[in-house]
Structures are given as structure tokens and as C-alpha cells.
Amino acid sequence: MPVATTPEPSAQRDVRAAKQHRRREVAAAVVGALVAVFALLNLGDVQVNWIVTSAGTPLIVVIVISVLVGVALDRLLIRRKQRQANRA
């Protein structure tokens, strides 16, 4: 007679990790779509004071650069947090 068993803890952990990864992918896709729509709705030129000069730049460029800088900072902070966790 077959006996019902519960999945091993490592299998449960793998399923949970896969679900979490999928949720992150969906969230990233939604945020990406919102940023794309927002950027495409703001195509006008704006005056931007860059570090060395000031110039008229399309607002979409400013938005994309801002998003990329934010993503880069996020990745750096996450990597730093993971390294600190590994040392402990």
C-alpha cells in the first residue's frame, strides 16, 4: 500500500524559490512597461544641467538615464548586502 509522504524540505525550498523568481520577473515586466509608457509620453525637450555643460535634451533620454542609474545603484547595494551576509 503506497504511503503518502511530504516533499523534502529542499524540494519545498526549490518550489518556493521558483515562485519567488517568477513573481520578480512579473514585477520587473510591469515596472518596465510602466517606465516605457511614461517615457514615450514625455518626448519633449528639456533643459538639463549636465556636470560640465547645459543642453537641451529629450526628456525620454533623461528618464532612461535616471532609470538605468537607479537600477545600477540597486544592484550595487544588493551585492554589497549579500557580501556582508556571507561574511557573517
Secondary structure, DSSP 8 states (H G I E B T S, - for coil): --------HHHHHHHHHHHHHHHHHHHHHHHHHHHHHHHHH--SEEEEE-SS-EEEEEHHHHHHHHHHHHHHHHHHHHHHHHHHHHH-
